[in-house]
Amino acid sequence: MAREVHLVAPTDNTATVISREMTEGRMISVEVDGDVKNIGILKDIPYGHKIAVRPIKKGDPILKYGLSIGTALEDIEVGDHVHVHNIESNRGRGDLYAKTKSEKERI
């Protein structure tokens, strides 16, 4: 069985699509928490984008690389496309850095 998504860290709630055939309605197998789970693709997901491999609630961190890379803007179901339409990134956020820096300067 060829791997179609790559789960970087065992704690991640997203995996990266490494197949160009990630179309709505397909079923894929993904190893999550030591078990192989069958996941139905809810929407077409482009190569290199993320797919939810665990349920993600609004406000939850989006985990990839074993790190938080953003926050869910809405509930995201297993098998759904995870991208800028439903997450707010916390990577490269100069506005967050500036806010944090100014808060530290007041202390």
LUMPA-102259 format. One record per residue: y, z, x of N, C-alpha, C in turn. Coordinates in Angstrom, 3 decimals, always signed. Atoms other than C-alpha are relative to their C-alpha. Layout:
# LUMPA-102259
[[Y; Z; X]; [Y; Z; X]; [Y; Z; X]]
...
This chain:
# LUMPA-102259
[[-1.177; +0.000; +0.847]; [+0.000; +0.000; +0.000]; [+1.237; +0.000; +0.890]]
[[-1.230; +0.081; -0.774]; [+3.315; -1.058; +1.527]; [+1.021; +0.975; -0.582]]
[[-1.035; -0.939; +0.436]; [+6.058; +1.529; +1.376]; [+1.222; -0.788; -0.468]]
[[-1.135; +0.715; +0.572]; [+8.973; +0.412; -0.813]; [+1.299; +0.789; +0.063]]
[[-1.171; -0.850; -0.194]; [+11.322; +3.353; -0.348]; [-0.282; +0.930; +1.167]]
[[+0.158; -0.900; -1.142]; [+11.961; +5.674; +2.572]; [+0.678; +1.325; -0.320]]
[[-0.492; -1.354; +0.197]; [+12.327; +9.404; +1.987]; [+0.159; +0.597; +1.387]]
[[-0.280; -0.413; -1.378]; [+14.009; +10.671; +5.162]; [-0.472; +1.424; +0.268]]
[[+0.356; -1.416; -0.194]; [+13.584; +14.451; +4.775]; [-0.719; +0.496; -1.249]]
[[+0.769; -0.462; +1.158]; [+11.157; +16.316; +2.529]; [+0.842; +0.694; -1.067]]
[[-0.870; -0.671; +0.964]; [+14.057; +18.171; +0.850]; [+0.916; -0.957; -0.750]]
[[-0.901; +0.970; +0.617]; [+15.914; +14.965; -0.120]; [-0.342; -0.225; -1.473]]
[[+0.235; +0.363; +1.399]; [+16.376; +14.137; -3.803]; [+0.225; -1.497; -0.223]]
[[-0.128; +1.450; +0.047]; [+17.008; +10.465; -2.986]; [-0.823; -0.625; +1.120]]
[[+0.679; +0.785; -1.032]; [+15.127; +7.806; -1.042]; [+0.729; -1.332; +0.097]]
[[-0.656; +1.287; -0.230]; [+16.404; +4.542; +0.427]; [-0.955; -1.132; -0.341]]
[[+0.795; +1.164; +0.390]; [+15.146; +1.277; -1.067]; [-0.153; -0.918; +1.220]]
[[+0.271; +0.891; -1.134]; [+13.474; -0.810; +1.663]; [-0.801; -1.225; -0.440]]
[[+0.649; +1.175; +0.571]; [+12.014; -3.458; -0.656]; [+1.045; -0.797; -0.764]]
[[-0.958; +0.834; +0.731]; [+13.938; -6.387; -2.079]; [-0.431; -0.224; -1.448]]
[[+0.558; +0.220; +1.342]; [+11.833; -6.261; -5.262]; [+0.132; +1.234; -0.886]]
[[-0.171; -1.226; +0.766]; [+13.247; -3.086; -6.839]; [+0.695; -0.330; -1.328]]
[[-0.538; +0.476; +1.267]; [+13.676; -4.383; -10.373]; [-0.370; +0.943; -1.146]]
[[+0.193; -0.852; +1.169]; [+13.980; -2.557; -13.673]; [-1.390; -0.205; -0.598]]
[[+1.308; +0.056; +0.641]; [+10.633; -1.700; -15.223]; [-1.185; +0.085; +0.958]]
[[+1.096; -0.099; -0.983]; [+8.572; -1.783; -11.999]; [-0.422; +1.444; +0.179]]
[[+0.505; -1.325; -0.369]; [+6.430; +1.185; -11.073]; [-0.243; -0.011; +1.499]]
[[+0.252; -0.131; -1.434]; [+6.371; +2.359; -7.478]; [-0.635; +1.363; +0.261]]
[[+0.590; -1.274; -0.418]; [+4.499; +5.115; -5.675]; [+0.802; +0.547; +1.161]]
[[-0.798; -0.663; -1.023]; [+6.445; +7.606; -3.587]; [-0.629; +1.353; +0.290]]
[[+0.500; -1.322; -0.354]; [+5.188; +10.621; -1.670]; [+1.160; +0.985; -0.017]]
[[-1.016; -1.040; +0.151]; [+7.275; +13.620; -2.756]; [-0.721; +1.335; -0.018]]
[[+0.603; -1.333; -0.071]; [+6.380; +17.204; -1.856]; [-1.507; -0.054; +0.253]]
[[+1.409; +0.112; -0.358]; [+3.025; +16.069; -0.456]; [-0.874; -0.680; -1.040]]
[[+0.740; +0.680; +1.059]; [+1.984; +14.361; -3.696]; [+0.547; -1.405; -0.180]]
[[-0.453; +1.354; +0.314]; [+2.120; +10.665; -4.528]; [+0.379; -0.021; -1.472]]
[[-0.504; +0.063; +1.368]; [+4.268; +10.217; -7.629]; [+0.274; -1.445; -0.372]]
[[-0.329; +1.321; +0.519]; [+4.537; +7.098; -9.741]; [+1.357; +0.093; -0.675]]
[[-1.366; -0.017; +0.501]; [+8.182; +6.366; -10.479]; [+0.314; -1.354; -0.608]]
[[-0.442; +1.223; +0.659]; [+9.451; +3.807; -12.959]; [+1.453; -0.289; +0.355]]
[[-1.354; +0.399; -0.358]; [+12.541; +1.878; -11.881]; [+0.799; -0.193; -1.290]]
[[-0.781; +0.031; +1.233]; [+15.228; +2.397; -14.561]; [+1.015; -1.131; -0.051]]
[[-0.972; +1.106; -0.111]; [+17.682; -0.275; -13.325]; [-0.297; -0.724; +1.298]]
[[+0.127; +0.707; -1.276]; [+17.664; -2.963; -10.657]; [+0.757; +0.791; +1.068]]
[[-0.623; -0.737; -1.098]; [+18.426; -1.299; -7.321]; [+0.009; -0.899; +1.224]]
[[-0.080; +0.876; -1.170]; [+19.688; -3.376; -4.385]; [-0.631; +0.619; +1.248]]
[[+0.541; -0.389; -1.303]; [+18.048; -3.232; -0.973]; [+1.023; +0.882; +0.725]]
[[-0.850; -0.893; -0.778]; [+19.458; -0.365; +1.099]; [+0.705; +1.067; -0.819]]
[[-0.625; -1.020; +0.842]; [+20.718; +1.628; -1.892]; [-1.000; +1.136; -0.228]]
[[+0.824; -1.178; +0.220]; [+19.334; +4.981; -3.034]; [-0.596; +0.020; -1.401]]
[[+0.681; -0.244; +1.268]; [+16.895; +5.891; -5.801]; [-0.258; +1.497; -0.098]]
[[+0.300; -1.414; +0.218]; [+16.503; +9.351; -7.313]; [-1.513; +0.197; -0.031]]
[[+1.429; -0.310; -0.005]; [+13.062; +10.796; -6.544]; [-0.267; +1.380; -0.609]]
[[+0.052; -1.271; +0.712]; [+13.808; +14.133; -8.214]; [+1.128; -0.030; -1.041]]
[[-1.115; -0.066; +0.956]; [+15.936; +14.933; -11.289]; [+1.217; +0.623; +0.689]]
[[-1.238; -0.497; -0.590]; [+19.567; +15.504; -10.285]; [+0.957; +0.294; -1.152]]
[[-0.941; -0.400; +1.058]; [+21.960; +17.407; -12.561]; [+1.435; -0.230; +0.455]]
[[-1.424; +0.150; -0.286]; [+25.699; +16.805; -12.786]; [+0.459; +1.196; +0.838]]
[[-0.494; -1.051; -0.891]; [+27.343; +18.777; -9.958]; [-0.941; +0.344; +1.136]]
[[+0.961; -0.264; -1.076]; [+24.176; +18.923; -7.833]; [+0.354; -0.818; +1.243]]
[[-0.187; +0.805; -1.210]; [+24.345; +17.806; -4.210]; [-0.970; -1.171; +0.032]]
[[+0.857; +1.154; -0.247]; [+22.974; +14.367; -3.374]; [-0.519; +0.178; +1.418]]
[[+0.600; -0.301; -1.300]; [+20.544; +14.951; -0.512]; [-0.667; -1.222; +0.604]]
[[+0.575; +1.071; -0.805]; [+19.717; +12.338; +2.117]; [+0.116; +0.447; +1.443]]
[[+0.040; -0.442; -1.406]; [+18.840; +12.905; +5.784]; [-0.157; +1.518; +0.105]]
[[+0.072; -1.456; -0.002]; [+18.213; +16.537; +4.799]; [+1.364; +0.654; -0.135]]
[[-1.379; -0.479; +0.110]; [+21.981; +16.875; +4.230]; [+0.609; -0.443; -1.323]]
[[-0.744; +0.421; +1.176]; [+24.365; +16.732; +1.308]; [+0.936; -1.133; +0.399]]
[[-0.894; +1.137; -0.275]; [+26.100; +13.347; +1.269]; [+0.978; -0.218; -1.147]]
[[-0.889; +0.142; +1.138]; [+27.860; +13.797; -2.077]; [-0.405; +0.931; -1.125]]
[[+0.226; -0.817; +1.183]; [+27.876; +15.323; -5.540]; [-0.230; -0.913; -1.193]]
[[+0.290; +0.793; +1.200]; [+26.391; +13.969; -8.762]; [+1.125; +0.132; -1.011]]
[[-1.050; +0.022; +1.020]; [+29.060; +12.952; -11.278]; [-0.576; +0.076; -1.409]]
[[+0.703; -0.032; +1.291]; [+26.470; +12.878; -14.087]; [-1.454; +0.332; +0.283]]
[[+1.440; -0.193; -0.168]; [+22.819; +13.717; -14.677]; [-0.610; -1.328; +0.443]]
[[+0.660; +1.198; -0.525]; [+20.632; +11.257; -12.746]; [-1.507; +0.208; -0.125]]
[[+1.434; -0.106; +0.227]; [+17.033; +10.648; -13.780]; [-0.795; -0.548; +1.183]]
[[+0.923; +0.554; -0.989]; [+14.087; +10.024; -11.480]; [-0.148; -1.484; -0.287]]
[[+0.128; +1.444; +0.149]; [+13.939; +6.271; -10.871]; [+1.330; -0.711; -0.190]]
[[-1.316; +0.616; +0.223]; [+17.673; +5.723; -11.370]; [+0.673; -0.353; +1.331]]
[[-0.820; +0.448; -1.130]; [+20.051; +3.950; -8.983]; [+1.021; +1.092; +0.302]]
[[-0.953; -1.019; -0.433]; [+22.117; +6.470; -6.993]; [+0.985; -0.684; +0.934]]
[[-1.018; +0.709; -0.783]; [+25.369; +4.968; -5.734]; [+1.383; +0.456; -0.465]]
[[-1.379; -0.427; +0.254]; [+29.164; +5.161; -6.065]; [+0.346; +0.122; -1.488]]
[[-0.280; -0.095; +1.431]; [+29.008; +4.783; -9.870]; [-0.392; +1.356; -0.590]]
[[+0.417; -1.290; +0.552]; [+27.322; +8.174; -10.319]; [+0.023; +1.153; +1.008]]
[[-0.195; -1.091; -0.965]; [+28.126; +10.175; -7.176]; [+1.401; -0.082; +0.601]]
[[-1.236; -0.054; -0.777]; [+31.215; +11.298; -5.341]; [-0.412; +0.349; +1.415]]
[[+0.392; -0.192; -1.390]; [+30.738; +10.981; -1.603]; [+0.784; +1.150; +0.622]]
[[-0.718; -0.985; -0.791]; [+31.607; +13.820; +0.725]; [+0.004; -0.406; +1.478]]
[[+0.012; +0.543; -1.358]; [+31.240; +11.626; +3.838]; [+1.290; -0.735; +0.279]]
[[-1.210; +0.707; -0.399]; [+34.328; +10.436; +5.679]; [+1.172; +0.294; -0.913]]
[[-1.042; -0.362; +0.951]; [+36.552; +12.269; +3.206]; [+1.132; +0.711; +0.731]]
[[-1.160; -0.569; -0.676]; [+39.784; +12.784; +5.105]; [+0.798; +0.917; -0.897]]
[[-0.743; -0.868; +0.915]; [+41.359; +14.260; +1.975]; [-0.625; +1.386; -0.073]]
[[+0.653; -1.304; -0.002]; [+38.763; +17.028; +1.961]; [+0.251; +0.719; +1.314]]
[[-0.259; -0.592; -1.311]; [+39.257; +17.602; +5.690]; [+1.428; +0.544; +0.043]]
[[-1.400; -0.419; -0.028]; [+43.051; +17.782; +5.290]; [+0.191; +1.261; -0.847]]
[[-0.103; -1.168; +0.861]; [+42.707; +20.265; +2.416]; [-0.600; +1.219; +0.693]]
[[+0.662; -1.099; -0.694]; [+40.270; +22.408; +4.388]; [+0.862; +0.473; +1.166]]
[[-0.824; -0.342; -1.158]; [+42.505; +22.282; +7.476]; [+1.251; +0.760; -0.434]]
[[-1.224; -0.683; +0.440]; [+45.662; +23.264; +5.552]; [-0.329; +1.383; -0.543]]
[[+0.406; -1.306; +0.477]; [+43.765; +26.109; +3.853]; [-0.244; +0.949; +1.153]]
[[+0.259; -0.831; -1.178]; [+42.657; +27.412; +7.259]; [+1.294; +0.426; +0.671]]
[[-1.275; -0.312; -0.652]; [+46.227; +27.253; +8.586]; [+0.744; +1.109; -0.743]]
[[-0.674; -1.039; +0.773]; [+47.385; +29.557; +5.762]; [-0.601; +1.378; +0.251]]
[[+0.689; -1.290; -0.213]; [+44.896; +32.257; +6.772]; [+0.503; +0.653; +1.254]]
